[in-house]
Amino acid sequence: MVDRKIAILQSNYIPWKGYFDLIAKSDTFVIYDEVQYTKNDWRNRNLIKTTNGLEWITIPVRQISLDQKIEETKITTHHWAKKHMSTLQGNYSKAPFFKIYKEVIFSLYETKSEYISEINLSFIKGICKLLDIKTEIIRSNELNLQGDKNARLLEACKKLGAKTYISGPSAKNYLDVELFNDADVKVEWMDYADYKEYDQLFQPFQHSVTILDLIFNLGPHAKDYLKYTSS
C-alpha cells in the first residue's frame, strides 16, 4: 500500500520557505481556514529584507469578532496590492533574478477577491508552480470536517486516504498522537532546522522571510535550498 502523506495548515500570505517545504513533502496539502482568524499573525502579512532590516508587508483586513474564521475575513482596501508591488520593487530590484521573476510574481497581485483566504491560496498555488511543487492543494471546507481540533485533522486523513499526517512542531502542544496511532495513521513531525544560507541583499542573514526573498535572489536555483521535492 502506498504511504499517502497529507499536511494541514492555515493559509499565510507569501509564506516562508518552510511552508512550501511542508507542501512539497505532502501528497495532498489542505488549507485549513475554517478556524479562528488570529490578529497580528502570518495570515495577512509577512517579512521582507530591507536596508533598514526586516519589514512587514501587510494586507489590511477587517476583524469584526473574535469568533471570525480566516475564510470569513475580508480585505478592507484594494490599494494594498499596488503598495506591496512598489515595496518589493524598491527593496528587491537589485536582486539577481528580480527582473526575470517580477512579471510572474506581480501577476499574482492581479487576483480579484475580497477574502484573504482566496488571495493567499492564489499566491500559494502560483509560487508552488514556480518552484515545480506538484502537490495537490485543497481547502478544508471541501471535506466537511466535524468534531474537535484533533478529530477534524484525523477525519481529513481518513477522507483523503492518508497513512501519514505531517505536522509542524508547534502542534506538539495539542496533537493527540495516540488518537492517530489508534486509527493507524502515523504522525510525522516536520523539521525546519538546518536550512542552507544563501546570498541575501542585506545582512545579517534571515531565514524567516517570505519565499519571495529566495526566489528573487536565486531564481531557478531557489528549489535547491528547500529540503524536499514533490512526489
Summary of the structure (lengths in Angstrom):
residues: 231
radius of gyration: 17.8
end to end distance: 15.6
largest distance: 53.3
contacts: 685
relative contact order: 0.22
helix: 40%
strand: 18%
